């Protein structure tokens, strides 16, 4: 799957660094994120709760908050 990323939208691929870069560019839409090295899992905490970010997920900052698929 190719990585589709623009200013407000991002699709998570196996290149997790791209997702982290995208999140860092949108720090106002989430509270924190953490990466579990052992489990290789990225978790993002935001106003609507907490999401485990997985390959293939669609992320958007379009509404001023993090919205995930």
PLY file of the C-alpha trace (Angstrom):
ply
format ascii 1.0
element vertex 69
property float x
property float y
property float z
element edge 68
property int vertex1
property int vertex2
end_header
0.00 0.00 0.00
1.40 3.38 -0.91
1.58 6.11 1.68
-0.95 8.85 0.97
-0.12 11.83 3.10
-0.93 15.50 2.80
-1.33 18.34 5.22
-4.47 16.94 6.88
-4.69 13.24 5.93
-2.44 10.22 6.27
-2.67 6.48 5.62
-0.51 4.35 7.90
1.92 2.00 6.15
4.63 -0.33 7.37
6.91 2.75 7.37
5.84 3.85 10.85
8.36 6.69 10.88
6.19 8.48 8.29
3.22 8.28 10.66
5.28 9.64 13.54
6.49 12.52 11.35
2.88 13.26 10.32
1.79 13.23 13.98
4.61 15.59 14.91
3.39 17.98 12.22
-0.08 17.91 13.86
0.75 18.08 17.56
-2.37 20.14 18.27
-4.74 17.22 17.47
-3.57 14.73 20.12
-2.37 14.69 23.71
0.44 12.14 23.53
1.69 9.05 21.76
3.85 6.16 22.84
5.64 3.37 21.05
6.03 -0.05 22.66
9.30 -1.36 21.28
8.69 -4.92 22.44
5.21 -5.19 20.90
6.03 -2.79 18.03
2.80 -0.85 18.68
2.08 2.87 18.37
-0.64 4.22 20.66
-2.06 7.75 20.41
-4.09 9.45 23.15
-6.45 12.20 22.01
-9.64 14.01 23.00
-11.87 11.11 21.90
-9.84 8.43 23.72
-6.91 6.23 22.80
-6.16 4.42 19.55
-3.75 1.65 18.66
-2.41 2.77 15.27
-2.23 -0.05 12.71
-1.10 -0.38 9.12
-3.85 0.63 6.71
-5.56 3.07 9.09
-6.68 6.44 7.77
-5.82 9.42 9.98
-7.11 12.94 9.53
-6.56 16.26 11.25
-9.17 17.93 9.07
-11.59 18.70 11.92
-9.03 20.04 14.40
-8.96 16.71 16.26
-7.43 13.35 15.43
-9.93 11.13 13.65
-8.94 7.53 12.85
-10.58 4.85 10.74
0 1
1 2
2 3
3 4
4 5
5 6
6 7
7 8
8 9
9 10
10 11
11 12
12 13
13 14
14 15
15 16
16 17
17 18
18 19
19 20
20 21
21 22
22 23
23 24
24 25
25 26
26 27
27 28
28 29
29 30
30 31
31 32
32 33
33 34
34 35
35 36
36 37
37 38
38 39
39 40
40 41
41 42
42 43
43 44
44 45
45 46
46 47
47 48
48 49
49 50
50 51
51 52
52 53
53 54
54 55
55 56
56 57
57 58
58 59
59 60
60 61
61 62
62 63
63 64
64 65
65 66
66 67
67 68
